[in-house]
Amino acid sequence: MGSTPTFAVLGSGVNVCYPKQNQGLYQDILAKDGGIISEFLPDTEPIPFYFPMRNRIISGLSKVLLIMEAKEKSGSLITADMALEQGKDIYALPGPVDSSYSKGCHYLIKQGAGILISPHELLQDLEVLAGGIFKEKSQRYENCKNNKKIILDNLQNMVYSLMCFTPKSIHQVIEETDEPADRVMNALVSLELEGLIKEVTKNYYVRSK
């Protein structure tokens, strides 16, 4: 850890260190003015169901989400979907094509995540200003080809916010928006024409930006 305080988010109570071999790291975080965060009551033991809930908080606290390793079916991909719903930018580190720990990263890159090449290039991409303050970027609805911003109506914005890197069916979108099918279809078509989503297979869509 450097001079910047570290904060850890647990899938257990704040007084339960898991895995136990991280006890030294746990104590170092507290000793260096960091903190331990959890939405669970003290003494709560970790169970698999709690970790996606924890990851929701991790992505919510993040300016951007960096995926360093991810298997094809991994909690990191769940976290990436949560980050998208929260409007976060996602970057993934490419790795060896035959490594199971790179498959999830390659999938995210294929679906439009930023590519982690070097710390310097990442900082340039994030437009870090003097003093380490992030310059806010409003690229979410920006069309890079013609440099004009895309204005979405309420339904289009709602539908776009529901899109993620894993394909979602029209039926799912209709259920989640609770809007008439014809209105949802019009919104999907508009978003696809603007290049914000794409149809990867019949009636299944993913976010492309």
N, C-alpha and C positions, 0 to 999 in steps of 0.2 A: 504494500500500500504506500502511496505517496503522501504528500502533505494535505491533500484534499480529503476530508472525512469520508469514510465509507459507511453506507447504510445497507443492512441486509434485511430482506423480507423473507419470513419463514412460513412454511406450511404447517406450523405447529404453534404452541404457546411460546411467548418470548423467552421463557426460562427453560425451554427444551431445545438443546442443541442437537441437530440431526444433519448429517451423520455425526456420531459421537467423536470421530477422529478430527472433526473440525473445531474442537473445543478451544484449541490454541488461537485459531483465527477469530473465533467468537470473542474471546477475551481481548485480542488485539484491537478489534473494531471499537469496543467500548473504551479501551485505554487511550485511544487516539481520537477522542471526541466524536466518534461515529455513533451509530444507533442501531438497535434491533427493532424491526417493525413486524407486527402481526395483527390480523383482525380476529384471531382466535384467543379464547380465554387462556390465562396461565395454566400450565400443566396439561394442556391439550397435546396428545400424542399425534405425530404425523401419520396420515393415511393417504393412499394414492389420490383419493377424491379431492383432497385439500390443495394439491399442488397446482392444478389449473386455476383454482381460485386465487392462490398466491400470485401466479404469473400475471393475472389481470392487474394486480396492484403494481407489479414490476413495470409492465408496459405503460401503465398510467403515470408513473413517476418519471418515465424516460422522455427525454427530448426526441431521441430517435432510438430505434431498436436495432442492435447489432447481433446477428446470428452467426456465431463462429463455427459451430458444429450442429448438425441435426440429421438424425436418421430419417428414413422415408416416412415412418409413422413416429412422430416425436412430440413431446410437450412443447418444444421450441416452435413447431408449426402452429400449435394451438395458440401460443403466445403471439405469434405473428398475426393470426386472424384477429385476436383481441386488439392488438395495436392498430390494425387497419380500422376497426370499428371506432377506435378512439382518435382517428385522424393522424396517426404517427407515420413518419417515414421509416422504411425498413431497408437495411443493408445486410448482405450475406457474403460470407467469405468462401470463395470457390476452393475446392480441394481436389485430391486425386479422384479420377473418374471411377476407380474400382474400390473406393472406400465407402463403406456403408454410412459413415459419419458425414459424408459430403452430399449424399443424395438429397437430403432435405434442403440444403443450401442451394444446390443446383436447380431444384424445383422452384424455389423462391425467385432465383435470378431469371429463370425462364418465364416466370409470371410477371416480371417487371420490377423486382427488387433491385436496389442499387448494388453495385459490385464493390466490395472492399478490396482495394488494391494496395494501399499504403495509408498509414496515419496521416501523412501530409496531404494526400489527395482527398481523404475524407474531410479534413478540416477545411480545405479549399472548397469542397462541395457544400459544406455547411456554412460557408462564409463567416468563419470566426473572426471577430473584430479584436482589436487590441484589448488586452485584459481578459481574454477568454470569454467574452460575452457573445452569445449566438445572435446573429442578425436574423430577425424573423423573416421567413420566406412564405409567400403566398402562391405556391406553385400548384396547389392541389387541383385547381380547375383551370390551369393555364395551358393554352395550346401552344406548344413550342414552335410549331411550324410557322404559324402566321403571327405569333407574338400577341395574341389577343386573349382576353380572359373569357371563359365560358360561364355564362350566367344560367344557373339552374333554378327551376321553380321548386316549390316545396316538395312535391312528390318525387321529382327527379333526384333531388338532394337526399331524400329518405331512401330511395332505392339504391343510390350510389353508396350510401353509408352502410348498406347491408351487404354489399359485395365484398368478397375476399379472394384470396389466392387459391382457394379450393372451390371447384365448380358448385354453383347453386342453381337449382331448378326454378323455372318460372312458378311452379306450384308453391315452392318454399317462399319465394318473394311475395306472392299474393297473400299467403298466410301471415307473413310477418308484417306486412304493411296494412293488412285488413282493408284493402282498397279493391274496387271492381277490376276484374281481369283485363278489360279493354284499356283502362287507364294505366295499369301496370305495364302492359305490353307497349303502349305508346311511350312510356317513360324509358323502357329498356331499349327500344329502337332509337330514341333520341340520344341516349347515352352511348350507344354503340356507334352512331354516326359521328359523335363528337370524339370518338376514340378513347372514351373513359372506361368502357367495358368491352368484352368481346365474347362471342359465342364459341365455346370450345367444342361442343358437340350439340346435337339437336336439343334446343330448349334449356341448355345449361350454360351459365355465364360466369365469368370471373372478372375481377377488376384488372385493368391494364395500366392504370396510373395510380 
